[in-house]
Amino acid sequence: MKHSFFGGVHPAGQKESTRRKPIARLDPQPQRVIIPLCTGSLGGAEPLVRPGDPVKVGQPLARGTDGGVGVHASVSGRVAALEVRPHPWGGSLPAFVVDNDGQNEPWNDCPSPLHLDEITQSLLLERTQWAGVAGMGGGAFPTAQKLEQAAGHIDTLIVNAAECEPYVTADHRLLLERSDHILQGAQVIAQCLGAKRTVVVTEGDKLNAVEAVERRLRKRGVQMELCTVGTRYPLGAERQIVQTVTGRETPADRTALDMNCLVLNVATVFAIQDALFRGRALTHRAVTVTGGAVARPRNLWVPIGTPLRCLLECCGGLREPPELILTGGPMMGIPQNSLEAPVVKNTNALICLTKWERRGQRPETTCIRCGKCVAACPMHLSPIFIAQALRQNRTNRLPALHPQDCIQCGCCSYICPAGIPLIELVRQAGELLEKGGTA
């Protein structure tokens, strides 16, 4: 049974330019890749190689520490340097610079592929940790840690292929083209963690992917559900997808695991399956390159560490100067100041927007008290009251308005007819509360 969640908006999909294009390999290959030590949202990584060392595809470059994820070579060649480079999450961080020899020679010491009947919970956790899998839908949380926390405590596994952000089609194409692998991965994860129900969630407008999954479910004969839902942003967010599938509303101070649910992005499930059944580390991922400024929008299979510049070159470059370049979707994506920043594990899209595509450029006017931001907020917040309290320096009101519960979806700014930058103001209010500034 499908349920619904509160709030949300319906931005134009803008997916037509890439939704029918199969995932293609990046050509030409990058001459060098830049692989940051930091590719997960927690912990760090300890280097295992030094400048001058030869490396092969899948070879560990750094071991995760303090709950972090390891990183692996995505091309064969030689480590040129370990130095500070631009990071797509912002700023600059240490990264391996690997010169590509073009041979794509695999590392010989990769673990052996496993058979279905020999996979246990401990092997699942061990192999996921070795492969350096992190959440590939945006959060980049270390997946092995997430699986360990879920083991024996969940009743529902949700494979998230909703992909509600405009422009982005990487997960859609992955589900369509690799559905056998994804369903096998989901089946194994559910069995190892003790989940009684497994649900693949996608939007109803992805009919070819829905049909592909239905055919393979009938063929495999496994107890797995396909849930097709109406297009609405931010359906792909963890709290909203749990409520849609199970009807359980996750409190702001809880997670999906507290609701006995584990949510994994479809690309993450594919990476786990690849690690289990092929013995491969996470070295490549699907990336959508699109936007009105891109000459030939495409879905690409990209080595992690590839400079964003190389993705644009593979797509014919830019046909006009972009007004804004983002990694991720236009609602929650991260603006990029440098095309030398690399693709990392949670980079699902590179979007180059023209001036006419970009929202939020209208001049700010006076709030007309329409209440649209309140109706659109999936976390039941009152964004305009938070913004007014911050601007009027009435910070003593902020604790009662809970700005720290904001999930940064941007629905309030998107829907506001007055052009008020509500998401930025709510974010500032939340940061102020975290610092204790409520006097």
PyMOL commands that set and color helices and strands:
alter all, ss='L'
color gray80, all
select helices_A, chain A and resi 116-118+121-131+143-150+170-177+179-193+207-220+238-246+256-259+266-278+308-314+372-376+383-391+395-401+403-405+411-415+422-434
alter helices_A, ss='H'
color red, helices_A
select strands_A, chain A and resi 23-25+32-36+44-47+54-55+60-65+71-72+77-86+92-100+156-161+197-203+225-229+261-265+284-290+298-303+324-327+334-335+349-353
alter strands_A, ss='S'
color yellow, strands_A
deselect
rebuild
show_as cartoon
